[in-house]
Amino acid sequence: MTASPSIPVTTTRARTGRNTARSEQARQAPASPVDTNGLASPPAIDYSVSRAIEDMIVDTLARDRQVLMTLPEGDVARMLEREGVLEALPRANVHPDRAGALKHAGEIIALLNTGSTGRLGD
């Protein structure tokens, strides 16, 4: 593969070890499901992704910060429930849509501006 000197070339194989032809097929695949906000909603996740999400939740809570999560019903929600990823997260912080999570975040910010801990119910 040749390229002009001004444009760096990085193949998918060099970055991820995967076959470039397979990546080309993925680029030509139909778009993933899209929610009403225009952001992609993953149709599924694997075990390693669920562990990464759990690590982010636990690490953030250990820093005494809050975690709000948008988790619509579906395969991803079932996977996270089954793997126990959400056990450390208060149920009130898990929302079925972004609007609910953003409203909750606004309430937390309002509480912080009044000198509260930002935890609803404190």
C-alpha positions as CSV (number, residue, x, y, z in Angstrom):
1,M,0.0,0.0,0.0
2,T,1.4,3.4,-1.0
3,A,0.3,6.7,0.2
4,S,1.3,10.3,-0.3
5,P,4.0,11.4,2.2
6,S,1.6,14.0,3.8
7,I,-1.1,11.4,4.7
8,P,-0.1,8.8,7.3
9,V,-1.5,5.3,6.6
10,T,-2.5,3.0,9.3
11,T,-4.2,-0.2,8.4
12,T,-6.7,-1.9,10.7
13,R,-4.3,-4.8,11.0
14,A,-1.6,-2.6,12.4
15,R,-3.9,-1.1,15.0
16,T,-5.9,-4.1,16.1
17,G,-4.3,-7.2,14.6
18,R,-7.5,-7.9,12.7
19,N,-7.8,-8.6,9.0
20,T,-8.2,-5.4,6.9
21,A,-10.6,-7.2,4.5
22,R,-12.9,-8.0,7.4
23,S,-12.8,-4.3,8.5
24,E,-13.8,-3.3,5.0
25,Q,-16.8,-5.6,5.3
26,A,-17.7,-4.0,8.6
27,R,-17.6,-0.5,7.0
28,Q,-20.0,-1.6,4.3
29,A,-22.4,-3.3,6.8
30,P,-25.7,-1.6,7.6
31,A,-25.6,1.0,10.3
32,S,-26.2,-0.1,13.8
33,P,-29.6,0.8,15.5
34,V,-29.9,4.5,16.2
35,D,-31.9,6.0,19.0
36,T,-34.0,9.2,18.7
37,N,-31.0,11.3,19.7
38,G,-29.0,10.1,16.7
39,L,-26.4,8.3,18.7
40,A,-25.7,4.6,18.1
41,S,-27.1,2.1,20.6
42,P,-25.0,-1.1,20.7
43,P,-27.1,-4.2,20.0
44,A,-24.9,-6.3,22.2
45,I,-21.7,-6.4,24.3
46,D,-19.4,-9.1,25.3
47,Y,-18.0,-10.2,28.6
48,S,-14.8,-8.0,28.4
49,V,-16.9,-4.9,27.7
50,S,-19.1,-5.7,30.7
51,R,-16.0,-6.0,32.9
52,A,-14.7,-2.7,31.6
53,I,-18.0,-1.0,32.4
54,E,-18.0,-2.5,35.9
55,D,-14.4,-1.2,36.4
56,M,-15.4,2.3,35.4
57,I,-18.4,2.2,37.8
58,V,-16.4,0.9,40.7
59,D,-13.4,3.2,40.2
60,T,-15.7,6.3,39.9
61,L,-17.7,5.4,43.0
62,A,-14.4,4.8,44.9
63,R,-13.5,8.4,44.1
64,D,-16.7,9.4,45.8
65,R,-18.3,10.5,42.6
66,Q,-21.7,9.6,41.2
67,V,-22.4,7.4,38.2
68,L,-25.5,7.9,36.1
69,M,-26.2,5.4,33.4
70,T,-28.6,5.2,30.5
71,L,-29.6,1.6,30.0
72,P,-32.6,0.9,27.8
73,E,-34.2,-2.6,28.0
74,G,-32.6,-5.2,25.8
75,D,-29.7,-7.6,25.4
76,V,-27.1,-5.1,26.8
77,A,-29.2,-4.5,30.0
78,R,-29.7,-8.3,30.5
79,M,-26.0,-9.0,30.0
80,L,-25.0,-6.3,32.6
81,E,-27.6,-7.6,35.1
82,R,-26.6,-11.2,34.6
83,E,-22.9,-10.4,35.1
84,G,-23.7,-8.3,38.2
85,V,-22.1,-5.2,36.8
86,L,-24.9,-2.9,38.2
87,E,-24.7,-4.2,41.8
88,A,-22.6,-1.3,43.0
89,L,-24.8,1.3,41.3
90,P,-27.9,2.7,43.1
91,R,-31.0,1.7,41.1
92,A,-32.1,5.3,41.1
93,N,-29.0,6.1,39.0
94,V,-29.9,3.8,36.1
95,H,-32.3,5.4,33.6
96,P,-34.0,3.9,30.6
97,D,-33.3,7.0,28.5
98,R,-30.9,10.0,28.3
99,A,-33.6,12.5,29.1
100,G,-34.1,10.9,32.6
101,A,-30.4,10.7,33.2
102,L,-29.9,14.3,32.2
103,K,-32.7,15.4,34.4
104,H,-31.2,13.5,37.3
105,A,-27.8,15.1,36.5
106,G,-29.4,18.5,36.6
107,E,-30.9,17.8,40.0
108,I,-27.5,16.7,41.3
109,I,-25.9,19.9,40.0
110,A,-28.6,22.0,41.6
111,L,-28.0,20.3,44.9
112,L,-24.2,20.9,44.6
113,N,-24.9,24.6,44.0
114,T,-26.7,24.8,47.3
115,G,-23.8,23.2,49.2
116,S,-25.3,19.8,49.5
117,T,-23.4,16.6,48.8
118,G,-25.2,16.2,45.5
119,R,-26.8,12.9,46.6
120,L,-30.5,13.0,46.3
121,G,-32.1,12.3,49.6
122,D,-29.1,13.6,51.7
